[in-house]
Amino acid sequence: MPTRRSTSPPEDHRSAGGGHCQAVRPLPHIDRSSAMPDTTHVLVIGAGAAGAAAVRELAQHEEITTTAIIDTETTPYNRTLVNKAVATGLLEPHHAHLPVLSAPPVRDRVQAVDPQEQTVHLRSGARVDYDALIVATGSVPRALPPGITSPAALESGRVTHLHSLDDALRVRGVLDRTPSPRVLIYGAGFIGAETAGILRDAGCRVTLAASSPIPGATAFGAQVAGQLSQAHRDTVDTHFGHALTRLELVESELHAEFTDGRVIAADLAITALGTRPHSPSPWGGAIAVDSRLRSRDHENVYAAGGVAVHETDGTTWRIDHWSDAEAQGAHAARSVLASLGRADAPGPYRPRALYSAQIHQHLYLAAGHTGRFGNSRAFSTSPLVLTHDRAGRLVGVSGLDSGPDVMALVPRLHTSITPMLTAESDPSTHTP
Ligand SMILES: Cc1cc2nc3c(=O)[nH]c(=O)nc-3n(C[C@H](O)[C@H](O)[C@H](O)COP(=O)(O)OP(=O)(O)OC[C@H]3O[C@@H](n4cnc5c(N)ncnc54)[C@H](O)[C@@H]3O)c2cc1C
């Protein structure tokens, strides 16, 4: 990677009013090439799972100046705790904050990146130059189609996503004010399915609704989704197979109308329709990366985590899970180091991180590619263990209530699937 010019983070930090972060005074342009000629400056936008992991990896190299730029409003936090603990009051928001970064971040919001000039434009008006940039800005929740939610319902504070600490506090507000609140969750992928059980255990009367008759197939695959649908039916009220058409505020309660004409009354509606990548201009969404997490379009730009869209042999894929985002962040940092001649090239990124969801009485555990990227096969049906293969290699493993079996297959990820296909001769009894 050619070092265009050397820059360092602004010295003139200013307390942002609490927390460990600092803000940078609005400066027209920050360029320290004359002051620190030998310093290579790596900028990391965002310090969630992927960004913090990238910063940790780069911090081991003193010859590199690493600056994280993090949103003004939020101290970076562990997003996985939003629905599991903060929404129900088990933890306070500050308990979810991530450990302090090794170097003080710039507390500002990146409005735009100029990849030609290798500079980022901050909301404060300042510009910061970079030699290499890692974008780790994550994802945002998918919204309901426009026109479904009435303005009064929107303003009531009773309709929310469950993606941020603010969302969690909104949910908590309704739970605190309302005895045995009626909660409608629309969408039964990871967040919707998991949150249904969490809020039910917290004393809410939960209705889980989804447009698909067997929801969750995209997130979990058809077989797991089938078993989970039954678990939902056994545990909470369900309304599957009908799309939401209208969400209105009638006096102080929400009325949710579906394509079959049914109206469900609720004190709170949580929309859980998955996520989409989120980044500043010029991308404004997904950043396409190669196997070393380098931007396919812009030199010296890398992306990791929920914002990154990968492509393998013509198939695009994106993984938005915590440990995988951490692994991508570290991998992107190693790619940067390799391009600077500071480390060996890390090779192609191959997902192998574990992720899980506790749904009612069931534990879903998976690792690697488990979506449409590969062919799914039942390795065992009792308990349910699925292998996912592509081009003759095991690329993912998943299972329901089969933690040890899934874990046993993880070391075999990205090796030949053939031995597992042979072992599959009696899939109902096989133990890996
Ligand atoms: C409710 C919930 C529960 C979840 N539970 C699990 C789970 O149990 N297991 C699991 O594996 N995954 C879970 N996930 C998914 C997991 O949290 C994400 O995959 C992970 O956080 C992605 O990491 P990331 O670094 O890409 O993005 P994030 O962790 O979201 O970090 C992105 C950071 O970038 C900052 N940022 C964005 N734009 C800008 C900008 N322009 N300027 C400066 N900073 C910016 C954001 O403020 C944020 O701090 C859950 C997600 C949610 C919403």
Ligand as a Chemical Component Dictionary entry (heavy atoms), coordinates in Angstrom:
data_LIG
# 
_chem_comp.id                   LIG 
_chem_comp.type                 NON-POLYMER 
_chem_comp.pdbx_formal_charge   0 
_chem_comp.three_letter_code    LIG 
# 
loop_
_chem_comp_atom.comp_id 
_chem_comp_atom.atom_id 
_chem_comp_atom.alt_atom_id 
_chem_comp_atom.type_symbol 
_chem_comp_atom.charge 
_chem_comp_atom.model_Cartn_x 
_chem_comp_atom.model_Cartn_y 
_chem_comp_atom.model_Cartn_z 
_chem_comp_atom.pdbx_ordinal 
LIG C1  C1  C 0 -30.611 -6.821  19.888 1  
LIG C2  C2  C 0 -29.456 -7.530  19.247 2  
LIG C3  C3  C 0 -28.987 -8.714  19.792 3  
LIG C4  C4  C 0 -27.939 -9.389  19.185 4  
LIG N1  N1  N 0 -27.513 -10.561 19.743 5  
LIG C5  C5  C 0 -26.500 -11.227 19.161 6  
LIG C6  C6  C 0 -26.027 -12.449 19.726 7  
LIG O1  O1  O 0 -26.566 -12.944 20.719 8  
LIG N2  N2  N 0 -24.978 -13.062 19.139 9  
LIG C7  C7  C 0 -24.376 -12.554 18.031 10 
LIG O2  O2  O 0 -23.429 -13.147 17.532 11 
LIG N3  N3  N 0 -24.788 -11.393 17.468 12 
LIG C8  C8  C 0 -25.832 -10.719 18.006 13 
LIG N4  N4  N 0 -26.262 -9.549  17.463 14 
LIG C9  C9  C 0 -25.560 -9.014  16.267 15 
LIG C10 C10 C 0 -24.294 -8.279  16.669 16 
LIG O3  O3  O 0 -24.561 -7.363  17.691 17 
LIG C11 C11 C 0 -23.730 -7.559  15.444 18 
LIG O4  O4  O 0 -23.503 -8.511  14.445 19 
LIG C12 C12 C 0 -22.423 -6.850  15.756 20 
LIG O5  O5  O 0 -22.637 -5.830  16.694 21 
LIG C13 C13 C 0 -21.837 -6.293  14.463 22 
LIG O6  O6  O 0 -20.637 -5.655  14.793 23 
LIG P1  P1  P 0 -20.151 -4.384  13.982 24 
LIG O7  O7  O 0 -18.849 -3.993  14.564 25 
LIG O8  O8  O 0 -20.233 -4.666  12.544 26 
LIG O9  O9  O 0 -21.260 -3.257  14.282 27 
LIG P2  P2  P 0 -21.611 -2.574  15.681 28 
LIG O10 O10 O 0 -21.250 -3.440  16.816 29 
LIG O11 O11 O 0 -23.018 -2.140  15.547 30 
LIG O12 O12 O 0 -20.669 -1.296  15.732 31 
LIG C14 C14 C 0 -20.766 -0.260  14.784 32 
LIG C15 C15 C 0 -20.263 1.013   15.446 33 
LIG O13 O13 O 0 -20.060 2.017   14.455 34 
LIG C16 C16 C 0 -20.543 3.263   14.955 35 
LIG N5  N5  N 0 -20.845 4.094   13.804 36 
LIG C17 C17 C 0 -21.763 3.859   12.829 37 
LIG N6  N6  N 0 -21.736 4.841   11.913 38 
LIG C18 C18 C 0 -20.776 5.729   12.306 39 
LIG C19 C19 C 0 -20.271 6.950   11.755 40 
LIG N7  N7  N 0 -20.736 7.451   10.617 41 
LIG N8  N8  N 0 -19.296 7.605   12.431 42 
LIG C20 C20 C 0 -18.784 7.084   13.587 43 
LIG N9  N9  N 0 -19.217 5.922   14.144 44 
LIG C21 C21 C 0 -20.201 5.254   13.512 45 
LIG C22 C22 C 0 -21.769 2.853   15.769 46 
LIG O14 O14 O 0 -22.140 3.843   16.683 47 
LIG C23 C23 C 0 -21.266 1.583   16.453 48 
LIG O15 O15 O 0 -20.593 1.864   17.655 49 
LIG C24 C24 C 0 -27.327 -8.853  18.031 50 
LIG C25 C25 C 0 -27.783 -7.654  17.479 51 
LIG C26 C26 C 0 -28.845 -6.997  18.073 52 
LIG C27 C27 C 0 -29.349 -5.713  17.471 53 
# 
loop_
_chem_comp_bond.comp_id 
_chem_comp_bond.atom_id_1 
_chem_comp_bond.atom_id_2 
_chem_comp_bond.value_order 
_chem_comp_bond.pdbx_ordinal 
LIG C1  C2  SING 1  
LIG C2  C3  SING 2  
LIG C2  C26 DOUB 3  
LIG C3  C4  DOUB 4  
LIG C4  N1  SING 5  
LIG C4  C24 SING 6  
LIG N1  C5  DOUB 7  
LIG C5  C6  SING 8  
LIG C5  C8  SING 9  
LIG C6  O1  DOUB 10 
LIG C6  N2  SING 11 
LIG N2  C7  SING 12 
LIG C7  O2  DOUB 13 
LIG C7  N3  SING 14 
LIG N3  C8  DOUB 15 
LIG C8  N4  SING 16 
LIG N4  C9  SING 17 
LIG N4  C24 SING 18 
LIG C9  C10 SING 19 
LIG C10 O3  SING 20 
LIG C10 C11 SING 21 
LIG C11 O4  SING 22 
LIG C11 C12 SING 23 
LIG C12 O5  SING 24 
LIG C12 C13 SING 25 
LIG C13 O6  SING 26 
LIG O6  P1  SING 27 
LIG P1  O7  DOUB 28 
LIG P1  O8  SING 29 
LIG P1  O9  SING 30 
LIG O9  P2  SING 31 
LIG P2  O10 DOUB 32 
LIG P2  O11 SING 33 
LIG P2  O12 SING 34 
LIG O12 C14 SING 35 
LIG C14 C15 SING 36 
LIG C15 O13 SING 37 
LIG C15 C23 SING 38 
LIG O13 C16 SING 39 
LIG C16 N5  SING 40 
LIG C16 C22 SING 41 
LIG N5  C17 SING 42 
LIG N5  C21 SING 43 
LIG C17 N6  DOUB 44 
LIG N6  C18 SING 45 
LIG C18 C19 SING 46 
LIG C18 C21 DOUB 47 
LIG C19 N7  SING 48 
LIG C19 N8  DOUB 49 
LIG N8  C20 SING 50 
LIG C20 N9  DOUB 51 
LIG N9  C21 SING 52 
LIG C22 O14 SING 53 
LIG C22 C23 SING 54 
LIG C23 O15 SING 55 
LIG C24 C25 DOUB 56 
LIG C25 C26 SING 57 
LIG C26 C27 SING 58 
# 
